[in-house]
Amino acid sequence: MPGGFSIEQVCGYPFPTGLTAAAQANRIAWAFNERGQRNLYVAAGPAFAPRRLTNHLADDGQELTSVQLSPDGSRVIYVRGGDHGSNFDDALPVNPTGVTTPVKVEIWTMPFAGGQAKSLGEGGAPVVSPRGDRVAFVRRGQIWTAPIDGSAPASQLEPPPVAWALWTASAATGGGARLWRAPDTPRGSLPTTHGGPNLHWGRRPDAGLCGQHRSRSRRSAPPARDRRPG
């Protein structure tokens, strides 16, 4: 209609998102959706002329999110894949075009000047370190880090161990004694099962204190009257 616009024009409206700036340089970066083609654009001061950084020329439904610049503006970090900003799990990949090659939700790094993008690994929620040399991100509920240039594989950060031990105390004397101490490793940390450590006494007086640790428990032998000859 005269003075109006078409459905094609509405669906093809370009949409910029994720504008970010370097902390120590006159450089900016953002994601740009042009008719389904999602790419990163960058610009440097003082002119701030936009320049396309990536080269994704297909409408494949792979979002570009979490756009960040290193403090000196030398590298661009971003997440490609997933369906962010909806009730869909961000960590799950989307495949609207039905391609046979498995799609992923990955963190990518790329020089601001241009060049080859490199994957830092699967994950999301990247954060560039203040020194600009590493990137921390989340993968399957765990924290991982990688060099910002992708020069080495990502490694998982293990949480510090939570030390714990089993003690007994005499009601008569008040004296205590340690029966067992857990290993000082993340796997040996205090269990987080429902109800805490779930400690129980054995049936026999000499059975000692039993702890249900990681769904394992110790059972005392039945009394002699309940035993049957083998």
N, C-alpha and C positions, 0 to 999 in steps of 0.2 A: 504494500500500500504506500502511497506517496507520503514521504516524510517519516516512514516507519523503518523497521529493520526486519530481517529474515531470521528464521530459526537457525540457519547456518551461521549467520553473523553472531547470534547469541551464543551458540555452542563453541564458536571459534574465538571467543573473547579472550585475549591474553591475560594471564593472572600471575603477578609476582608475589612471592612469599619468602619468608626467612631472611630478610635483610639483616646483615651483620657487618660489623666494622672491626678493623684491627686495633688493638689497644695502643700500639706504638707507631703506627704508620697511617698515612692518608689513603687507605685502601678499604674498599667495601666489596661485599659479595652477596648474591641472592639467587634464589631459584626462580625459574620463569617457565610457565606452562603456556605453550603456544600451540593451540589446536591438538592438545594431547602430547606434544613433544616436550618433554621435561628436560631442561638443561640448566646449568649454572652460568651465571654472568658475573663478571667482575669489573671494577673500575678503580682507577687511581687518580688522586688529586694532582694538581688543582683542577684539571678539566673534568675529571670523572666521566670520561667517555666510556660507555658500556661496551664490553667485549665478551662474546660467548666463549666459555671455557671448555665445556664438554660438547660431545657430538652425538647425542641421542636423537636420532631422526625418525623414530617409530613411536606410535601411540600404543605403548605396551602396558600402560597402567602402573609403571614402577615409579613411585613417588621419590622426590628428592627432599629430604628434611634434615633437621639438626645441622644446618650450614654454619660453619665456624671458620674463623681465620686464626692462624697462629699470631702471637703478640706482635711479631715483626712484619706480619702480612705476607710472609714468603710462601705459605702453604694454605690450602683450603681443605677442610675436613667436612664430610657430609655422609648421610645415610641414604642408601638407595634401596628401595623396596618397602614392602609393608603397606599398611593402610592406617596411617596416623590421623588423629583427630576425629575418630569415630568410635563406635562401641566394639570394633574388631580388635583382636589381640595384635598389638604392634609388632610383636616378635614373630608372627606368622607371615610367611610370604603370600603374595596374591598372584594369581595367574589368569587374568581376565581374557587373554588371547589364546589360552590353551596350548602354549608351546610345550614341546616334549622335553626340552632341556630344563632341569630343575631350577626354579628361581629361588633366590635367597634374599634375606635382609642383611645387608653388609655395610660396613663402615669403609669409606674410601678416602684416600688422600691424593692430592694433586698439587703440583707447583702453581703458584699464582701466575707465573709467566707463561704457563701452558706446558703441555707435554703429556706423558702417559700417566693415567690414573692407576693407582695400586690399591688393592684391597688389603685392609688391616685385619679382616676376618669377619665372621658373622657376629651380629650383636646390634645394640642400639644405645641411645643416650650417651654419645661421646662427649668427653670434656678434655680440652687441651690443657696441659700443665702450664703454670705461670712462666716457666722457662722456655716453653714452646718446643721441647724436645720429645715429649711423649704424649700419648692419648690414652685416657682411661675410658672404658666402656663396660656395658653390662651384657653378659651372655648367659642365658638360662639361669638367671638369678645370682650369678657370680660376677665379681669384678675382674676384668682383664686389663692389661696394659700392653702397648706396643710402641716402638719408635715412630715418630710422626711421619717419617719418610718411608716407612715400611721396609726398612733395611734388615729387620729380624722378625721372626714369628712372634705373635702375641703370646703372652704368658699370664697364667692365672695368679691372682694375689690370694694367698692363703691367709685366712684370719688367724690372729694369735690364739694359741691354745688357752682354754679356760681350765685351770688346774683344779683338781678335786681329789678327795681321798675318803676312805672308809675308816671311821674311828668307833671305838666302843668305850664306855665308861662304867665304872663300878658304882652302883647305887649306895653301897656300904661305905666305900672309902673316898669316892669322888675322883679317883685316879682314872686317867684315860690312856688309851694305847691305839696307835695307828695300825690297822690291819692290812691296808693296801693303798697304794697311791697310783693314780692313773698316769699313763705316759704323757710327757709334755709335748704332745703333738696335737694338731687340729682334730684328728680322728679320736684321740683320747680325751677330748674335752668333755665337760659335764653334759650328760644327755639332755636333750630338750624334749623328751617325750612327755605326754600328758601326765601330770601329777609329779613332775620332777624326776629324781633318780629312782623312785619306786623301790624303796628298800623294804625288805621283809626278813624276819627271822626264820631259821629252819625249824623243822618239827622236833629234832632231837636237841638236847642241851648243848652237845658238842658240834652241832652242824654249823654254828657261826652265823654271821650276817650275810645275807644274799642280796645282790643288787641286780635288778633287771636292766641290763645295759644293751641298748640297740636290739631290743626284742629278744634277748637271750635271758634265761633264768636257770637257776640250779635247783633241783629237787632233792630233798633228803630221802634216804631209804625208808621204806615202810617198817613199822614195828615188827618184831620177830613173830608175833602171833598171826600176822597177816601174810607171812611168807609161805610159799608152797614149794615143796621139793621139785627140783628140775628134772 
